[in-house]
Amino acid sequence: MRLLDLSLGAAGQSVKGLFLVAPDDREEEVRAQIRRPAFSRVADMDVRYIPYGELERHREAMARFGAGMKAVEAIARRLK
């Protein structure tokens, strides 16, 4: 619900490029929740999922070689 609040509370601005970081074994649950009608606007926000394990696996390389959001976007998974 916080994600929905964020999308609706942007005062007319379009919120895009958010990342939802959650435990690896909850990806299907995250996807199921995003498909609920209440979250229909989330698709417009380009929300992506990053499992904790992927973030941990790539953390050092991202810190050392990453610039901007490119490294984060590379490990993120589209939800829609």
N, CA, C and O atoms as a Maestro MAE file, in Angstrom:
{
 s_m_m2io_version
 :::
 2.0.0
}

f_m_ct {
 s_m_title
 :::
 protein
 m_atom[320] {
  # First column is atom index #
  i_m_mmod_type
  r_m_x_coord
  r_m_y_coord
  r_m_z_coord
  i_m_residue_number
  s_m_chain_name
  s_m_pdb_residue_name
  s_m_pdb_atom_name
  i_m_atomic_number
  :::
  1 25 0.815 -1.199 0.000 1 A "MET " " N  " 7
  2 3 0.000 0.000 0.000 1 A "MET " " CA " 6
  3 2 0.857 1.262 0.000 1 A "MET " " C  " 6
  4 15 0.435 2.294 -0.520 1 A "MET " " O  " 8
  5 25 2.038 1.192 0.569 2 A "ARG " " N  " 7
  6 3 2.910 2.371 0.568 2 A "ARG " " CA " 6
  7 2 3.321 2.747 -0.846 2 A "ARG " " C  " 6
  8 15 3.433 3.927 -1.178 2 A "ARG " " O  " 8
  9 25 3.544 1.741 -1.671 3 A "LEU " " N  " 7
  10 3 3.894 1.995 -3.065 3 A "LEU " " CA " 6
  11 2 2.752 2.711 -3.777 3 A "LEU " " C  " 6
  12 15 2.985 3.643 -4.547 3 A "LEU " " O  " 8
  13 25 1.543 2.287 -3.527 4 A "LEU " " N  " 7
  14 3 0.381 2.936 -4.112 4 A "LEU " " CA " 6
  15 2 0.247 4.364 -3.607 4 A "LEU " " C  " 6
  16 15 -0.047 5.268 -4.389 4 A "LEU " " O  " 8
  17 25 0.458 4.583 -2.318 5 A "ASP " " N  " 7
  18 3 0.431 5.935 -1.757 5 A "ASP " " CA " 6
  19 2 1.457 6.828 -2.440 5 A "ASP " " C  " 6
  20 15 1.185 7.991 -2.740 5 A "ASP " " O  " 8
  21 25 2.618 6.280 -2.677 6 A "LEU " " N  " 7
  22 3 3.676 7.048 -3.339 6 A "LEU " " CA " 6
  23 2 3.252 7.446 -4.742 6 A "LEU " " C  " 6
  24 15 3.444 8.590 -5.153 6 A "LEU " " O  " 8
  25 25 2.675 6.504 -5.478 7 A "SER " " N  " 7
  26 3 2.281 6.809 -6.851 7 A "SER " " CA " 6
  27 2 1.143 7.820 -6.914 7 A "SER " " C  " 6
  28 15 1.100 8.645 -7.826 7 A "SER " " O  " 8
  29 25 0.235 7.765 -5.969 8 A "LEU " " N  " 7
  30 3 -0.915 8.672 -5.973 8 A "LEU " " CA " 6
  31 2 -0.612 10.021 -5.331 8 A "LEU " " C  " 6
  32 15 -1.319 10.998 -5.578 8 A "LEU " " O  " 8
  33 25 0.418 10.081 -4.521 9 A "GLY " " N  " 7
  34 3 0.714 11.308 -3.798 9 A "GLY " " CA " 6
  35 2 1.781 12.160 -4.442 9 A "GLY " " C  " 6
  36 15 2.412 12.971 -3.763 9 A "GLY " " O  " 8
  37 25 1.996 12.004 -5.707 10 A "ALA " " N  " 7
  38 3 3.078 12.721 -6.384 10 A "ALA " " CA " 6
  39 2 2.660 14.104 -6.865 10 A "ALA " " C  " 6
  40 15 3.382 14.720 -7.649 10 A "ALA " " O  " 8
  41 25 1.541 14.596 -6.426 11 A "ALA " " N  " 7
  42 3 1.064 15.946 -6.762 11 A "ALA " " CA " 6
  43 2 1.101 16.224 -8.264 11 A "ALA " " C  " 6
  44 15 1.651 17.232 -8.711 11 A "ALA " " O  " 8
  45 25 0.509 15.315 -9.029 12 A "GLY " " N  " 7
  46 3 0.420 15.537 -10.471 12 A "GLY " " CA " 6
  47 2 1.653 15.138 -11.244 12 A "GLY " " C  " 6
  48 15 1.637 15.152 -12.475 12 A "GLY " " O  " 8
  49 25 2.709 14.787 -10.566 13 A "GLN " " N  " 7
  50 3 3.934 14.378 -11.251 13 A "GLN " " CA " 6
  51 2 3.936 12.873 -11.430 13 A "GLN " " C  " 6
  52 15 3.348 12.146 -10.630 13 A "GLN " " O  " 8
  53 25 4.588 12.412 -12.468 14 A "SER " " N  " 7
  54 3 4.686 10.985 -12.725 14 A "SER " " CA " 6
  55 2 5.928 10.426 -12.038 14 A "SER " " C  " 6
  56 15 7.050 10.840 -12.328 14 A "SER " " O  " 8
  57 25 5.713 9.479 -11.123 15 A "VAL " " N  " 7
  58 3 6.816 8.824 -10.423 15 A "VAL " " CA " 6
  59 2 7.227 7.618 -11.259 15 A "VAL " " C  " 6
  60 15 6.386 6.783 -11.593 15 A "VAL " " O  " 8
  61 25 8.514 7.517 -11.601 16 A "LYS " " N  " 7
  62 3 8.988 6.405 -12.425 16 A "LYS " " CA " 6
  63 2 10.337 5.913 -11.951 16 A "LYS " " C  " 6
  64 15 11.087 6.626 -11.285 16 A "LYS " " O  " 8
  65 25 10.627 4.662 -12.317 17 A "GLY " " N  " 7
  66 3 11.946 4.108 -12.058 17 A "GLY " " CA " 6
  67 2 12.192 3.699 -10.624 17 A "GLY " " C  " 6
  68 15 13.288 3.904 -10.102 17 A "GLY " " O  " 8
  69 25 11.180 3.117 -9.968 18 A "LEU " " N  " 7
  70 3 11.338 2.675 -8.585 18 A "LEU " " CA " 6
  71 2 11.777 1.211 -8.546 18 A "LEU " " C  " 6
  72 15 11.522 0.444 -9.475 18 A "LEU " " O  " 8
  73 25 12.442 0.843 -7.453 19 A "PHE " " N  " 7
  74 3 12.903 -0.525 -7.259 19 A "PHE " " CA " 6
  75 2 12.324 -1.054 -5.955 19 A "PHE " " C  " 6
  76 15 12.398 -0.404 -4.913 19 A "PHE " " O  " 8
  77 25 11.753 -2.237 -6.036 20 A "LEU " " N  " 7
  78 3 11.216 -2.908 -4.870 20 A "LEU " " CA " 6
  79 2 12.211 -4.013 -4.528 20 A "LEU " " C  " 6
  80 15 12.394 -4.947 -5.309 20 A "LEU " " O  " 8
  81 25 12.852 -3.910 -3.370 21 A "VAL " " N  " 7
  82 3 13.859 -4.880 -2.947 21 A "VAL " " CA " 6
  83 2 13.238 -5.759 -1.865 21 A "VAL " " C  " 6
  84 15 12.737 -5.264 -0.855 21 A "VAL " " O  " 8
  85 25 13.280 -7.072 -2.095 22 A "ALA " " N  " 7
  86 3 12.630 -8.014 -1.173 22 A "ALA " " CA " 6
  87 2 13.391 -9.334 -1.183 22 A "ALA " " C  " 6
  88 15 14.243 -9.558 -2.043 22 A "ALA " " O  " 8
  89 25 13.082 -10.208 -0.226 23 A "PRO " " N  " 7
  90 3 13.753 -11.514 -0.176 23 A "PRO " " CA " 6
  91 2 13.574 -12.300 -1.479 23 A "PRO " " C  " 6
  92 15 12.549 -12.186 -2.151 23 A "PRO " " O  " 8
  93 25 14.580 -13.091 -1.817 24 A "ASP " " N  " 7
  94 3 14.578 -13.877 -3.054 24 A "ASP " " CA " 6
  95 2 13.333 -14.747 -3.185 24 A "ASP " " C  " 6
  96 15 12.740 -14.823 -4.261 24 A "ASP " " O  " 8
  97 25 12.941 -15.392 -2.117 25 A "ASP " " N  " 7
  98 3 11.840 -16.349 -2.179 25 A "ASP " " CA " 6
  99 2 10.455 -15.702 -2.192 25 A "ASP " " C  " 6
  100 15 9.447 -16.407 -2.137 25 A "ASP " " O  " 8
  101 25 10.394 -14.398 -2.261 26 A "ARG " " N  " 7
  102 3 9.093 -13.708 -2.272 26 A "ARG " " CA " 6
  103 2 8.761 -13.086 -3.619 26 A "ARG " " C  " 6
  104 15 7.800 -12.323 -3.726 26 A "ARG " " O  " 8
  105 25 9.540 -13.399 -4.650 27 A "GLU " " N  " 7
  106 3 9.308 -12.787 -5.960 27 A "GLU " " CA " 6
  107 2 7.896 -13.060 -6.479 27 A "GLU " " C  " 6
  108 15 7.224 -12.140 -6.944 27 A "GLU " " O  " 8
  109 25 7.444 -14.299 -6.406 28 A "GLU " " N  " 7
  110 3 6.101 -14.616 -6.901 28 A "GLU " " CA " 6
  111 2 5.025 -13.899 -6.095 28 A "GLU " " C  " 6
  112 15 4.018 -13.463 -6.653 28 A "GLU " " O  " 8
  113 25 5.228 -13.775 -4.799 29 A "GLU " " N  " 7
  114 3 4.274 -13.037 -3.963 29 A "GLU " " CA " 6
  115 2 4.241 -11.560 -4.353 29 A "GLU " " C  " 6
  116 15 3.169 -10.958 -4.421 29 A "GLU " " O  " 8
  117 25 5.405 -10.979 -4.609 30 A "VAL " " N  " 7
  118 3 5.486 -9.582 -5.043 30 A "VAL " " CA " 6
  119 2 4.741 -9.412 -6.363 30 A "VAL " " C  " 6
  120 15 3.958 -8.476 -6.527 30 A "VAL " " O  " 8
  121 25 4.990 -10.323 -7.301 31 A "ARG " " N  " 7
  122 3 4.322 -10.246 -8.609 31 A "ARG " " CA " 6
  123 2 2.800 -10.378 -8.456 31 A "ARG " " C  " 6
  124 15 2.046 -9.665 -9.118 31 A "ARG " " O  " 8
  125 25 2.356 -11.277 -7.597 32 A "ALA " " N  " 7
  126 3 0.915 -11.462 -7.379 32 A "ALA " " CA " 6
  127 2 0.284 -10.201 -6.806 32 A "ALA " " C  " 6
  128 15 -0.815 -9.824 -7.214 32 A "ALA " " O  " 8
  129 25 0.950 -9.553 -5.879 33 A "GLN " " N  " 7
  130 3 0.426 -8.325 -5.275 33 A "GLN " " CA " 6
  131 2 0.352 -7.193 -6.298 33 A "GLN " " C  " 6
  132 15 -0.616 -6.433 -6.323 33 A "GLN " " O  " 8
  133 25 1.368 -7.088 -7.130 34 A "ILE " " N  " 7
  134 3 1.403 -6.026 -8.149 34 A "ILE " " CA " 6
  135 2 0.283 -6.210 -9.169 34 A "ILE " " C  " 6
  136 15 -0.186 -5.230 -9.747 34 A "ILE " " O  " 8
  137 25 -0.150 -7.431 -9.398 35 A "ARG " " N  " 7
  138 3 -1.232 -7.702 -10.363 35 A "ARG " " CA " 6
  139 2 -2.617 -7.346 -9.813 35 A "ARG " " C  " 6
  140 15 -3.587 -7.315 -10.570 35 A "ARG " " O  " 8
  141 25 -2.720 -7.082 -8.534 36 A "ARG " " N  " 7
  142 3 -4.021 -6.728 -7.949 36 A "ARG " " CA " 6
  143 2 -4.529 -5.426 -8.562 36 A "ARG " " C  " 6
  144 15 -3.736 -4.536 -8.871 36 A "ARG " " O  " 8
  145 25 -5.853 -5.308 -8.741 37 A "PRO " " N  " 7
  146 3 -6.421 -4.090 -9.332 37 A "PRO " " CA " 6
  147 2 -6.014 -2.799 -8.608 37 A "PRO " " C  " 6
  148 15 -5.862 -1.753 -9.240 37 A "PRO " " O  " 8
  149 25 -5.843 -2.873 -7.312 38 A "ALA " " N  " 7
  150 3 -5.466 -1.668 -6.551 38 A "ALA " " CA " 6
  151 2 -4.127 -1.097 -7.001 38 A "ALA " " C  " 6
  152 15 -3.849 0.085 -6.800 38 A "ALA " " O  " 8
  153 25 -3.305 -1.938 -7.607 39 A "PHE " " N  " 7
  154 3 -1.974 -1.498 -8.012 39 A "PHE " " CA " 6
  155 2 -1.853 -1.277 -9.517 39 A "PHE " " C  " 6
  156 15 -0.747 -1.322 -10.056 39 A "PHE " " O  " 8
  157 25 -2.954 -1.041 -10.192 40 A "SER " " N  " 7
  158 3 -2.921 -0.887 -11.647 40 A "SER " " CA " 6
  159 2 -2.023 0.269 -12.101 40 A "SER " " C  " 6
  160 15 -1.460 0.213 -13.194 40 A "SER " " O  " 8
  161 25 -1.884 1.288 -11.301 41 A "ARG " " N  " 7
  162 3 -1.026 2.428 -11.679 41 A "ARG " " CA " 6
  163 2 0.456 2.123 -11.533 41 A "ARG " " C  " 6
  164 15 1.292 2.861 -12.055 41 A "ARG " " O  " 8
  165 25 0.789 1.061 -10.841 42 A "VAL " " N  " 7
  166 3 2.191 0.712 -10.627 42 A "VAL " " CA " 6
  167 2 2.884 0.428 -11.961 42 A "VAL " " C  " 6
  168 15 4.071 0.720 -12.114 42 A "VAL " " O  " 8
  169 25 2.161 -0.132 -12.917 43 A "ALA " " N  " 7
  170 3 2.742 -0.407 -14.231 43 A "ALA " " CA " 6
  171 2 3.257 0.880 -14.880 43 A "ALA " " C  " 6
  172 15 4.273 0.859 -15.575 43 A "ALA " " O  " 8
  173 25 2.573 1.981 -14.662 44 A "ASP " " N  " 7
  174 3 2.990 3.270 -15.222 44 A "ASP " " CA " 6
  175 2 4.251 3.809 -14.554 44 A "ASP " " C  " 6
  176 15 4.924 4.684 -15.098 44 A "ASP " " O  " 8
  177 25 4.563 3.286 -13.384 45 A "MET " " N  " 7
  178 3 5.705 3.785 -12.612 45 A "MET " " CA " 6
  179 2 7.009 3.059 -12.942 45 A "MET " " C  " 6
  180 15 8.064 3.435 -12.430 45 A "MET " " O  " 8
  181 25 6.959 2.040 -13.774 46 A "ASP " " N  " 7
  182 3 8.149 1.266 -14.145 46 A "ASP " " CA " 6
  183 2 8.862 0.724 -12.902 46 A "ASP " " C  " 6
  184 15 10.072 0.889 -12.746 46 A "ASP " " O  " 8
  185 25 8.101 0.083 -12.033 47 A "VAL " " N  " 7
  186 3 8.649 -0.506 -10.808 47 A "VAL " " CA " 6
  187 2 9.315 -1.831 -11.159 47 A "VAL " " C  " 6
  188 15 8.749 -2.642 -11.893 47 A "VAL " " O  " 8
  189 25 10.506 -2.045 -10.637 48 A "ARG " " N  " 7
  190 3 11.231 -3.289 -10.864 48 A "ARG " " CA " 6
  191 2 11.589 -3.933 -9.533 48 A "ARG " " C  " 6
  192 15 11.692 -3.268 -8.503 48 A "ARG " " O  " 8
  193 25 11.775 -5.237 -9.586 49 A "TYR " " N  " 7
  194 3 12.061 -6.044 -8.399 49 A "TYR " " CA " 6
  195 2 13.531 -6.425 -8.371 49 A "TYR " " C  " 6
  196 15 14.093 -6.838 -9.386 49 A "TYR " " O  " 8
  197 25 14.151 -6.286 -7.206 50 A "ILE " " N  " 7
  198 3 15.528 -6.739 -7.008 50 A "ILE " " CA " 6
  199 2 15.529 -7.677 -5.810 50 A "ILE " " C  " 6
  200 15 15.213 -7.263 -4.695 50 A "ILE " " O  " 8
  201 25 15.885 -8.950 -6.036 51 A "PRO " " N  " 7
  202 3 15.984 -9.874 -4.910 51 A "PRO " " CA " 6
  203 2 17.201 -9.529 -4.054 51 A "PRO " " C  " 6
  204 15 18.234 -9.109 -4.576 51 A "PRO " " O  " 8
  205 25 17.075 -9.708 -2.744 52 A "TYR " " N  " 7
  206 3 18.198 -9.438 -1.847 52 A "TYR " " CA " 6
  207 2 19.469 -10.145 -2.304 52 A "TYR " " C  " 6
  208 15 20.553 -9.563 -2.274 52 A "TYR " " O  " 8
  209 25 19.335 -11.408 -2.729 53 A "GLY " " N  " 7
  210 3 20.494 -12.201 -3.126 53 A "GLY " " CA " 6
  211 2 21.255 -11.582 -4.286 53 A "GLY " " C  " 6
  212 15 22.486 -11.580 -4.289 53 A "GLY " " O  " 8
  213 25 20.538 -11.057 -5.268 54 A "GLU " " N  " 7
  214 3 21.190 -10.416 -6.417 54 A "GLU " " CA " 6
  215 2 21.926 -9.153 -5.977 54 A "GLU " " C  " 6
  216 15 23.038 -8.883 -6.432 54 A "GLU " " O  " 8
  217 25 21.313 -8.402 -5.113 55 A "LEU " " N  " 7
  218 3 21.941 -7.181 -4.619 55 A "LEU " " CA " 6
  219 2 23.209 -7.514 -3.836 55 A "LEU " " C  " 6
  220 15 24.237 -6.856 -3.997 55 A "LEU " " O  " 8
  221 25 23.131 -8.534 -2.992 56 A "GLU " " N  " 7
  222 3 24.296 -8.952 -2.213 56 A "GLU " " CA " 6
  223 2 25.405 -9.490 -3.110 56 A "GLU " " C  " 6
  224 15 26.578 -9.174 -2.910 56 A "GLU " " O  " 8
  225 25 25.034 -10.304 -4.102 57 A "ARG " " N  " 7
  226 3 26.023 -10.892 -5.015 57 A "ARG " " CA " 6
  227 2 26.793 -9.840 -5.802 57 A "ARG " " C  " 6
  228 15 27.987 -10.002 -6.055 57 A "ARG " " O  " 8
  229 25 26.125 -8.780 -6.184 58 A "HIS " " N  " 7
  230 3 26.741 -7.771 -7.064 58 A "HIS " " CA " 6
  231 2 27.135 -6.484 -6.349 58 A "HIS " " C  " 6
  232 15 27.645 -5.556 -6.977 58 A "HIS " " O  " 8
  233 25 26.904 -6.424 -5.058 59 A "ARG " " N  " 7
  234 3 27.126 -5.192 -4.295 59 A "ARG " " CA " 6
  235 2 28.528 -4.618 -4.456 59 A "ARG " " C  " 6
  236 15 28.682 -3.431 -4.747 59 A "ARG " " O  " 8
  237 25 29.540 -5.439 -4.272 60 A "GLU " " N  " 7
  238 3 30.916 -4.935 -4.348 60 A "GLU " " CA " 6
  239 2 31.264 -4.426 -5.738 60 A "GLU " " C  " 6
  240 15 31.860 -3.357 -5.875 60 A "GLU " " O  " 8
  241 25 30.899 -5.178 -6.766 61 A "ALA " " N  " 7
  242 3 31.180 -4.742 -8.139 61 A "ALA " " CA " 6
  243 2 30.426 -3.459 -8.464 61 A "ALA " " C  " 6
  244 15 30.960 -2.570 -9.128 61 A "ALA " " O  " 8
  245 25 29.192 -3.365 -7.996 62 A "MET " " N  " 7
  246 3 28.408 -2.158 -8.249 62 A "MET " " CA " 6
  247 2 29.043 -0.951 -7.571 62 A "MET " " C  " 6
  248 15 29.085 0.139 -8.142 62 A "MET " " O  " 8
  249 25 29.530 -1.147 -6.369 63 A "ALA " " N  " 7
  250 3 30.160 -0.041 -5.644 63 A "ALA " " CA " 6
  251 2 31.475 0.366 -6.298 63 A "ALA " " C  " 6
  252 15 31.817 1.548 -6.342 63 A "ALA " " O  " 8
  253 25 32.198 -0.605 -6.796 64 A "ARG " " N  " 7
  254 3 33.513 -0.330 -7.369 64 A "ARG " " CA " 6
  255 2 33.433 0.222 -8.787 64 A "ARG " " C  " 6
  256 15 34.150 1.163 -9.129 64 A "ARG " " O  " 8
  257 25 32.565 -0.357 -9.615 65 A "PHE " " N  " 7
  258 3 32.564 -0.009 -11.034 65 A "PHE " " CA " 6
  259 2 31.322 0.715 -11.511 65 A "PHE " " C  " 6
  260 15 31.313 1.286 -12.602 65 A "PHE " " O  " 8
  261 25 30.276 0.696 -10.705 66 A "GLY " " N  " 7
  262 3 29.017 1.287 -11.143 66 A "GLY " " CA " 6
  263 2 29.031 2.801 -11.098 66 A "GLY " " C  " 6
  264 15 29.671 3.418 -10.247 66 A "GLY " " O  " 8
  265 25 28.311 3.373 -12.033 67 A "ALA " " N  " 7
  266 3 28.119 4.820 -12.059 67 A "ALA " " CA " 6
  267 2 26.661 5.067 -12.405 67 A "ALA " " C  " 6
  268 15 26.150 4.500 -13.370 67 A "ALA " " O  " 8
  269 25 26.005 5.885 -11.651 68 A "GLY " " N  " 7
  270 3 24.596 6.132 -11.900 68 A "GLY " " CA " 6
  271 2 23.765 4.905 -11.573 68 A "GLY " " C  " 6
  272 15 24.130 4.105 -10.711 68 A "GLY " " O  " 8
  273 25 22.662 4.766 -12.258 69 A "MET " " N  " 7
  274 3 21.724 3.681 -11.982 69 A "MET " " CA " 6
  275 2 21.907 2.485 -12.908 69 A "MET " " C  " 6
  276 15 21.189 1.496 -12.766 69 A "MET " " O  " 8
  277 25 22.819 2.542 -13.827 70 A "LYS " " N  " 7
  278 3 22.974 1.475 -14.819 70 A "LYS " " CA " 6
  279 2 23.211 0.107 -14.171 70 A "LYS " " C  " 6
  280 15 22.623 -0.882 -14.608 70 A "LYS " " O  " 8
  281 25 24.041 0.032 -13.159 71 A "ALA " " N  " 7
  282 3 24.334 -1.247 -12.504 71 A "ALA " " CA " 6
  283 2 23.107 -1.794 -11.781 71 A "ALA " " C  " 6
  284 15 22.860 -3.000 -11.802 71 A "ALA " " O  " 8
  285 25 22.354 -0.931 -11.154 72 A "VAL " " N  " 7
  286 3 21.138 -1.363 -10.447 72 A "VAL " " CA " 6
  287 2 20.103 -1.846 -11.458 72 A "VAL " " C  " 6
  288 15 19.463 -2.877 -11.251 72 A "VAL " " O  " 8
  289 25 19.942 -1.118 -12.526 73 A "GLU " " N  " 7
  290 3 18.974 -1.505 -13.560 73 A "GLU " " CA " 6
  291 2 19.342 -2.847 -14.190 73 A "GLU " " C  " 6
  292 15 18.458 -3.596 -14.606 73 A "GLU " " O  " 8
  293 25 20.632 -3.156 -14.265 74 A "ALA " " N  " 7
  294 3 21.081 -4.402 -14.874 74 A "ALA " " CA " 6
  295 2 20.672 -5.630 -14.065 74 A "ALA " " C  " 6
  296 15 20.472 -6.698 -14.643 74 A "ALA " " O  " 8
  297 25 20.543 -5.509 -12.752 75 A "ILE " " N  " 7
  298 3 20.155 -6.676 -11.933 75 A "ILE " " CA " 6
  299 2 18.663 -6.689 -11.591 75 A "ILE " " C  " 6
  300 15 18.161 -7.672 -11.046 75 A "ILE " " O  " 8
  301 25 17.967 -5.621 -11.903 76 A "ALA " " N  " 7
  302 3 16.542 -5.534 -11.584 76 A "ALA " " CA " 6
  303 2 15.700 -6.328 -12.591 76 A "ALA " " C  " 6
  304 15 16.076 -6.498 -13.750 76 A "ALA " " O  " 8
  305 25 14.563 -6.802 -12.110 77 A "ARG " " N  " 7
  306 3 13.651 -7.589 -12.940 77 A "ARG " " CA " 6
  307 2 12.342 -6.822 -13.114 77 A "ARG " " C  " 6
  308 15 11.791 -6.298 -12.147 77 A "ARG " " O  " 8
  309 25 11.861 -6.762 -14.323 78 A "ARG " " N  " 7
  310 3 10.592 -6.086 -14.593 78 A "ARG " " CA " 6
  311 2 9.449 -6.862 -13.937 78 A "ARG " " C  " 6
  312 15 9.446 -8.093 -13.934 78 A "ARG " " O  " 8
  313 25 8.505 -6.150 -13.396 79 A "LEU " " N  " 7
  314 3 7.369 -6.779 -12.737 79 A "LEU " " CA " 6
  315 2 6.181 -6.971 -13.676 79 A "LEU " " C  " 6
  316 15 5.336 -7.826 -13.411 79 A "LEU " " O  " 8
  317 25 6.091 -6.231 -14.729 80 A "LYS " " N  " 7
  318 3 4.961 -6.371 -15.654 80 A "LYS " " CA " 6
  319 2 5.448 -6.767 -17.010 80 A "LYS " " C  " 6
  320 15 4.647 -6.934 -17.929 80 A "LYS " " O  " 8
  :::
 }
 m_bond[319] {
  # First column is bond index #
  i_m_from
  i_m_to
  i_m_order
  :::
  1 1 2 1
  2 2 3 1
  3 3 4 2
  4 3 5 1
  5 5 6 1
  6 6 7 1
  7 7 8 2
  8 7 9 1
  9 9 10 1
  10 10 11 1
  11 11 12 2
  12 11 13 1
  13 13 14 1
  14 14 15 1
  15 15 16 2
  16 15 17 1
  17 17 18 1
  18 18 19 1
  19 19 20 2
  20 19 21 1
  21 21 22 1
  22 22 23 1
  23 23 24 2
  24 23 25 1
  25 25 26 1
  26 26 27 1
  27 27 28 2
  28 27 29 1
  29 29 30 1
  30 30 31 1
  31 31 32 2
  32 31 33 1
  33 33 34 1
  34 34 35 1
  35 35 36 2
  36 35 37 1
  37 37 38 1
  38 38 39 1
  39 39 40 2
  40 39 41 1
  41 41 42 1
  42 42 43 1
  43 43 44 2
  44 43 45 1
  45 45 46 1
  46 46 47 1
  47 47 48 2
  48 47 49 1
  49 49 50 1
  50 50 51 1
  51 51 52 2
  52 51 53 1
  53 53 54 1
  54 54 55 1
  55 55 56 2
  56 55 57 1
  57 57 58 1
  58 58 59 1
  59 59 60 2
  60 59 61 1
  61 61 62 1
  62 62 63 1
  63 63 64 2
  64 63 65 1
  65 65 66 1
  66 66 67 1
  67 67 68 2
  68 67 69 1
  69 69 70 1
  70 70 71 1
  71 71 72 2
  72 71 73 1
  73 73 74 1
  74 74 75 1
  75 75 76 2
  76 75 77 1
  77 77 78 1
  78 78 79 1
  79 79 80 2
  80 79 81 1
  81 81 82 1
  82 82 83 1
  83 83 84 2
  84 83 85 1
  85 85 86 1
  86 86 87 1
  87 87 88 2
  88 87 89 1
  89 89 90 1
  90 90 91 1
  91 91 92 2
  92 91 93 1
  93 93 94 1
  94 94 95 1
  95 95 96 2
  96 95 97 1
  97 97 98 1
  98 98 99 1
  99 99 100 2
  100 99 101 1
  101 101 102 1
  102 102 103 1
  103 103 104 2
  104 103 105 1
  105 105 106 1
  106 106 107 1
  107 107 108 2
  108 107 109 1
  109 109 110 1
  110 110 111 1
  111 111 112 2
  112 111 113 1
  113 113 114 1
  114 114 115 1
  115 115 116 2
  116 115 117 1
  117 117 118 1
  118 118 119 1
  119 119 120 2
  120 119 121 1
  121 121 122 1
  122 122 123 1
  123 123 124 2
  124 123 125 1
  125 125 126 1
  126 126 127 1
  127 127 128 2
  128 127 129 1
  129 129 130 1
  130 130 131 1
  131 131 132 2
  132 131 133 1
  133 133 134 1
  134 134 135 1
  135 135 136 2
  136 135 137 1
  137 137 138 1
  138 138 139 1
  139 139 140 2
  140 139 141 1
  141 141 142 1
  142 142 143 1
  143 143 144 2
  144 143 145 1
  145 145 146 1
  146 146 147 1
  147 147 148 2
  148 147 149 1
  149 149 150 1
  150 150 151 1
  151 151 152 2
  152 151 153 1
  153 153 154 1
  154 154 155 1
  155 155 156 2
  156 155 157 1
  157 157 158 1
  158 158 159 1
  159 159 160 2
  160 159 161 1
  161 161 162 1
  162 162 163 1
  163 163 164 2
  164 163 165 1
  165 165 166 1
  166 166 167 1
  167 167 168 2
  168 167 169 1
  169 169 170 1
  170 170 171 1
  171 171 172 2
  172 171 173 1
  173 173 174 1
  174 174 175 1
  175 175 176 2
  176 175 177 1
  177 177 178 1
  178 178 179 1
  179 179 180 2
  180 179 181 1
  181 181 182 1
  182 182 183 1
  183 183 184 2
  184 183 185 1
  185 185 186 1
  186 186 187 1
  187 187 188 2
  188 187 189 1
  189 189 190 1
  190 190 191 1
  191 191 192 2
  192 191 193 1
  193 193 194 1
  194 194 195 1
  195 195 196 2
  196 195 197 1
  197 197 198 1
  198 198 199 1
  199 199 200 2
  200 199 201 1
  201 201 202 1
  202 202 203 1
  203 203 204 2
  204 203 205 1
  205 205 206 1
  206 206 207 1
  207 207 208 2
  208 207 209 1
  209 209 210 1
  210 210 211 1
  211 211 212 2
  212 211 213 1
  213 213 214 1
  214 214 215 1
  215 215 216 2
  216 215 217 1
  217 217 218 1
  218 218 219 1
  219 219 220 2
  220 219 221 1
  221 221 222 1
  222 222 223 1
  223 223 224 2
  224 223 225 1
  225 225 226 1
  226 226 227 1
  227 227 228 2
  228 227 229 1
  229 229 230 1
  230 230 231 1
  231 231 232 2
  232 231 233 1
  233 233 234 1
  234 234 235 1
  235 235 236 2
  236 235 237 1
  237 237 238 1
  238 238 239 1
  239 239 240 2
  240 239 241 1
  241 241 242 1
  242 242 243 1
  243 243 244 2
  244 243 245 1
  245 245 246 1
  246 246 247 1
  247 247 248 2
  248 247 249 1
  249 249 250 1
  250 250 251 1
  251 251 252 2
  252 251 253 1
  253 253 254 1
  254 254 255 1
  255 255 256 2
  256 255 257 1
  257 257 258 1
  258 258 259 1
  259 259 260 2
  260 259 261 1
  261 261 262 1
  262 262 263 1
  263 263 264 2
  264 263 265 1
  265 265 266 1
  266 266 267 1
  267 267 268 2
  268 267 269 1
  269 269 270 1
  270 270 271 1
  271 271 272 2
  272 271 273 1
  273 273 274 1
  274 274 275 1
  275 275 276 2
  276 275 277 1
  277 277 278 1
  278 278 279 1
  279 279 280 2
  280 279 281 1
  281 281 282 1
  282 282 283 1
  283 283 284 2
  284 283 285 1
  285 285 286 1
  286 286 287 1
  287 287 288 2
  288 287 289 1
  289 289 290 1
  290 290 291 1
  291 291 292 2
  292 291 293 1
  293 293 294 1
  294 294 295 1
  295 295 296 2
  296 295 297 1
  297 297 298 1
  298 298 299 1
  299 299 300 2
  300 299 301 1
  301 301 302 1
  302 302 303 1
  303 303 304 2
  304 303 305 1
  305 305 306 1
  306 306 307 1
  307 307 308 2
  308 307 309 1
  309 309 310 1
  310 310 311 1
  311 311 312 2
  312 311 313 1
  313 313 314 1
  314 314 315 1
  315 315 316 2
  316 315 317 1
  317 317 318 1
  318 318 319 1
  319 319 320 2
  :::
 }
}
